[in-house]
Structure formats: C-alpha cells, structure tokens
Amino acid sequence: MKIKSSIRLQTLVFCLVGAGFTCIYITQPVLPVLQMEFGVNETIASFSISAVIFGIALSNVPLGILADRYPIKPIIMVGSSVVMICGLLCAVTDSVILLVVARFFQGLSIPSLTTCLAAYLSRSVSKERLNVVIGSYVSATVAGGLVGRLLGGWIHSLFNWRYAFVISTVLLLAATIAASRFLPPEEEETETETESAGIIALMAQKDLLRIYAVASAAFFVFSAIFNYLPFYLSGPSFQASTEIITSLYLSYIIGIIVGPLAGKLSNKAGNGVTITLGAAVFGISIGLTLIQSMLAIVASLIGICAGFFAIHAAAAGSLNRKLTASRGLANSLYVLFYYLGGFIGITVSGYGYVWAGWPGVVALGGAVLLVTFIIGIGEIIKERGSRR
C-alpha cells in the first residue's frame, strides 16, 4: 500500500507541477507569428514570455511565506483557477496588451502550484519519501517547460497557437481536480513565524549573493537565447518553419540528463568547477549559433542546454551546502533572482536584437556569462582553500 501511495503522490506532483510549467512557455516557439498577428516588434511579442517570468519572480517569496502560515490546498486551488481563467483569455483576445496582462497574472499565480506545493511536501511527506517525491517535482519542471514549447509550436502548425492555451487549461484543470481529491492531508501544526526578517540577513551574506548572481546571469542568457532563436531561425538566413523551430526545443531534454551528472561532478570536483565548465560550454555554444548551418544550431543548442543545466544544478547545490538556517526562504530568494534574471535577459536582449540582430543577443549573452565564469573561478579558489 505504501508503494502505491508513493507512486500516486509522485504522479500527482508530476502532473500538477508539469501542467503549471506547461503554461509558461507556450508562446515561445510562435513569437514570430505573434509579431505578425499583432503587428508589433520582437520585444513586445516577447513580453508574452517575460511577463510570466516577471510575475513568477514577484510572487514567489510572498506565496512561499503564505505557504508557511496557511493551508496549502486553498492556495493551490485559487492559483490554479487564476492560471486557467487567464489562459482562456489568452486564447480569445485580439489585444496584445490583454495578452501580456493575462500572462503576467498567470506568472503571479504559478508559484502557488510550485513553491507552495514544495512547502506542502516538505511538511506533509516523511523524510524517507521526500527525496523521491521532490525528484518527481524537479523532473516535472523540465518536462513541463518542454511540453509547453512543443504544444505551442506543434498545435499552431495544425490549427492555431490559441488552441494550445485551451489544451494547457484542460490539462491543468484535470491535475487540479486530482490534487484536490488525492493529495494527502497536511499536518495540523503550521509555522506561524514569518521569515521576513531573515531576508535582510540572507542578502547580507556575500557567499549567497554570489550564487544568486550565478543563477540570475545564467538564466538571463538562457532565456534570451531561446526567446529570440525563433526570430533568428525564421529570418532570411534559415527561413525555418514553425515545425522545425519547435522541434529544436527537444534539446531541452538534455537537462534531464545533465542535472544528475552535474551533481556527481560537483561532488567529485566541487561546485566551482562545474559552474566554470558549464559557463565555458555555454559561452562557446552560443558562439556556434553564429554559424549559419542548421547542424551547427542543433549542436549549439545541445551545448547551451548542457552548460546551463550544469550551472543551475551546481548553483542550487552550492547554495544549500552554504545554508545552516532559513533554507526555505533562501531557496525562494534563489528562485526570485533566477526569474528576475530571465525577465531582464529577455527584455534587454530584445533591444539588442532590434539594434544589432542575432549577433547583438550573442554578444550580450557572452558578456553576461563572464560574470558566471568569474564567480565560478572564485568558488574554485574558495573550495580548494577550505580543503587545506
């Protein structure tokens, strides 16, 4: 019975988190289509992604605090309802402003399905089962991000991108109903102590700020590359179809493989080595995208995903190794910096793309990755010093 219960919980977590993440990147492969349909430039079209990411960044910490003080299920239900209503608005609107606003409110609500669910699991699941269930959680974030991209591009090829929002809403509705019925009950005793005072203390720790900077810089570049890639590939150099562009997002699967491998490398060589190598692979790979060959693009995307997920895994591991208290809040701040980096990366790189085209995005990404590389070198020096 315990095995069946554990499998059911893993399945529920995977479906709910995956359905939530599916909503984030739906419009990414069809950004050139949105640009033409709404008559806007690349930067405005990209707000349909960056608005979601900005919303997630803003609400992640407040919802994490709420999750520590109030029952989780009502928060999940309300957040899921907002995501679904806004998704249907996106499916029918003819206004790019309404599209962006609805996407922003989706972003504000998505942490209720992710951050709050993680808090719920940490106090409702035994320690023996927690690592396994959290593994399902992490896999769902990768799978959901991939499915959202594939859904947006492939559905548009068959019908229209708007139907992707309808399908994602149906998926989330099914996952929410299942969660409301089958998630195990919470512990009666919940934390009433607010950790708001801990934010200042955590932000004052230079070791943590460096890791937050790594996460922010890496997602800055990763978000920008994948967001403006459809414009680059649909342009005169490649003239790739939406189907081909969407298929290239399958390179995202490399994250499922690289994450655990990066963890093993970090255990052997240190997090600093993994961050530095990841930044080097990432930087070289974005340079390869300048070669106007589809084979080079495929190779570069594999390298980009490998480098990024190695950095992400090592940074998250390094953060938790440094923590002795306030782990929940510290990880919420990590997510805050992570998504703020993505929002800023998409926004700033949009102006770079308008001004200098794809080379502008690549040059900006390379410059920002230097931050990650330099911090990685610093972490290597610190780690080797602590071993002596």
N, C-alpha and C positions, 0 to 999 in steps of 0.2 A: 504493500500500500504506500509506503514511504517513497518508493521508487516512482510509482505512478503519480503521486502528489508532486514530487520534484520535477518530473517531466512536464506535468501540466503547468506548473508555475513558470518554468523556463519558457514554455511555449507562449504563455500569456505575456510575459515580459518581452519576449522577442517580437510578438505581433504588435503590442501597444507602442513600444519604442520605435519599431520599424515603420509602423504606419505614421507616427509623428514625424519621423525624419523624411519619409517619402514626400511630405508636403513642402519641404524646404526648397528643393532644387528643381521643381517641376519645370519652371520656365527657362532653365539654363540652356538646354540644347536648342531652344527655339527663339533665342533672343533676337537673331536677325529677322525672324518672322514678326515678332512684336514690334521691332523697329519700323518695319514697313507698314504693318497693320495700323499702328497708332500714329505714324508719321513723326517719330521722334528720333533723336540721335542715340548713339550707342550707350552713353552714360545714363540717359533717362530710362532706356529699356532695361539697363542693368539694375536699376532701383528695385525691380521686381524680385531680385535676389537679395541685394544689400539691405532692403527694408526689413526682410525677415531676419537676417543675421543681426541687424541693429536691435530689433525687438527682443531677440533672444538674449543679447548682451545686457540690455537694460533690465529685464525682468528676472534673470537667473538668480541673482543674490536675494532680492526681496522674496521671491517664491520659495527659495531654499530656507529662508528664515520662517516663513509661514508654515512650511512643511515640518519644521521642528516644533511648532506650537499648536497646530490644529490637525484634525483628522485628514488623512490624505485623499481618501476616496472622493469626497465632495470637491476637492480642488481639482482632481483629475477629471471629474465629470464636467465641471464648469469650463475648464480649459479646453477640453476636447470639443465641447459644444461651440465655443468661440471659433476654434480652428475650422470646424465643419461649416459653420454659417459663412465665415469669410471665404472659405474655399468655393462655396456655391456662388457667392458674389463675384469672385474672380472669373467664374465660368460664364457669367452672363453680361458682365459690364462692357460697355463700349468706351469707357473713360479710363485713360491711363492713370489719372490721379486716384480714382477709386480703386483701381487695381493695386497701386502701390500702397495706399492706406490699408486696404484689406490684408495685404501681405504683411504689413507692419504689425497689425493686430494678431495675425497668425503667429508671428515671431514672438510677440509678448506672451502668448498662451502656450507655446510648445514646451517651455521648461516645466509646465505642470505635468507633462507626460514623460519627462526625462529626469530632471533634477529632483522633482518631488517623488517620483517613483523610486529613484535611487535611495532617497532618505527613508522612504517607507520600507524598502527591502532591508536596509541596514538595521532596523529595529524590529522587524517582523519575521525575519528568517534567521534560523540558527547559524552559528559561525561555520559549522560543518558544510552547510548548503550554500552559504552566501557567495563564496568564490565562484562556484559553478553557475549560480544564477546571474551574478554580475558579468560572467563570461558571455552569457546569452545577451545581456544588455549591451555590451561593447560590440558584439557581432551584429546586433540589430542596428546600431548607428551606422555602421559601414554598409550593411545591406540596404537599409532604408534610403541612404543617400544615393546609392547606385540605382535602386528601383525607381526613385523619383525622377532621376535624369532619363533613364530608359523610357519610362512611362510618358514623360512629356514629349520626347522626340519621336518615339515609335507610334504613339497614338495620333500625333499630328500627321504623320505620314499616311495613316489610314483614314482618319476622319478630320479632326481639328484639335489643337492643343487644349481647347476649353474642356473637352471630354476627359482629359487627364485629371482635372480638378474634381470632376464628378466621381471618377473611379477612386481617387485617393480619399474622398469624403466617405464613400461606401466602405472602403477598407477600414478607415478609422472608426466609423460607426460600429462595424462588426467587432473590432478589437475592444472598443469602449464597453459595449454591452457584455462581452465576455469577461472583461476585467471587473465590471460592477457585480457580476454574479459569482465569479470564481476566485478572485484574489482573497487570500486568507485574511482573517481579522487582524487588526492592529493591536499592539499592546495598549492596555488602558493608560499606562503612565507615559506621558509625553513630556518632552522638555519644555519648560516654561521660561527658561533663562535665555534672553536674547544675546546673540554674539556680536551685536553691532559694535561694542567697544573693542572687540578683537580685530576689527578691520584695520584700525589705526596701527595696532601693534604688529599685525602681519605685514602691512605695507611699509613699515619701518625696517623690515628685515631685508638687507641688500641681497642675501642669497636667494630669497624668494622672488624678489623683483627681477633678478636676472633670468630666472626660469620663466616668469610671466612674460618677459621681453622676448625670450626664445619662442614661446608659443604664439605670441602676437605677431612677430615678424614672419614666422613660418606660414601661418595661416593667411597673413597679408598677401604673400606671394602666391600661395596655392590657390586662394580664391580668385585672385586677379587672372592667373593663367587660365584656369578652367572657365572663367566667366567670359573672357574676351577671345578664347580659342574659336568659338563658333563664328564670330565676325571675321577672324583671320582666315579660317578654312573655307568659308563661303565666299570669300573675296576672289579677285581675278587670278591670284597665284594658284589656287587649288580648285575653286568652283565646286567644292564638295557639297553633296546633297545633305539634307537633314538626317536621312537614314545613316549615312556614313559618319557624320559628326556624332550622332547619338551612339553609334557602335563603339566609337573611340573611348567613350566613358567606361567601357568594360575594363579599361586599365585600372580602374578604381579597385578591382578585386585584389590587386597586389597588396592592398592594405591589410587584408585578412591574413595574408601570408607573412608580410614583413613585420607586423606588430609583435608576434611572439618571438621571431628571430631577433628583432632589435632588443627585446628583453633579455634574451640569452647573451647577446653580445655585450650588453650593459653590465650584466652580472660578471662577465669574464674580464672585460677591458675597462669598464667604467662608463657612466652616462656621458661624460665629456667626450670620450672617443666616439661614441655613437652619434651624438649631436654634431660633432665636427665632420665626421664622414658623411652623415646624412645631408648636411649643408653643402658639402663639396659635390656629392652626386646630384643633388637638387639643382645647384648652380650650373653645372656642366650640362645637365639635361635641358634646362630652359634655353641654354645657348644653342643646342641642337635644333630647336624649333625654327631657327632662322634658316636652316637648310630647306629649300623648297622641294621636299620629297616626302610623300606620304609614308614611306618606310621610315624615314628619319623622324617623322612626327610620332609614329607608333612607338619607336624605341625611346624617344624623349619622354613620352607620357608615362611609360613604364618606369623610367628613371625618376621622373618627377614624383610619382606616387611612392616609389620605394624610398626616396630621400625624405619626403615629407612625413610619411608614417613612421619612419625610423626616428626622426626628430621628435615627433609628437609622443611616441611611446617612451623615449628616453627622458623627455622633459617631464612627463607625468610621473615617471618612476623616480626621477631625481627629486621632484617636489615632495613626494610622500616620504622619501628617505630623510629629508631635512626636517620634517614636521615632528613635533613632540606633543602638540595640542592643537585644538581648533581645526581638525582635519577637514571637517565638512565645509566650514567657511573658507578655508584656504583653497580647497578644490573648486568651490563656487567662484572665487576670485580668479582662479586659473581659467575657468570657462569664460568669465567676463572678459579678461584680456584677450583670450583666444578669439572670441567672436567680434570684439571691437577691432582687432587686427584685420579680420576678414572684411568687415564693413568698410574700414578706412582703405584697405587694399583695393577693393572693387571701386570705390568712389574716386580715389586719387588716380588709379591706373586708367580709369575711364577718360579722364582728362589727358593722360599720357597717350592713350590710344587715339583720341581725336587729334592731338597735336602732332604725334610722330608715328602713328600706326603701331603695328606689332613690335617693331624694334624698340619703341618707347616703353612698352609694357615689359619687355625683356630686360632692358637697361635698368629700369626702376626696380624690377624684381631682383636682379643681381646685386644692386646696391643695398637693398634691404637685407638680403641673405648674408651679407658681410657681417651684419650685427649678430646673427645666429652663429656664424663661423667663429667670430672673435670671442663670443661668450663661451662657446664650446671649448676653445683653446684654454680659456681661463679656468673652466671646470676641470680640464685635464690636469692643469698645474696644481689646483687645489686638492684634487683627489690623490695625486701622487704625493703631495706634501703631507696629507693626513695619514698615509700609509707608513711613513718613515717613523 
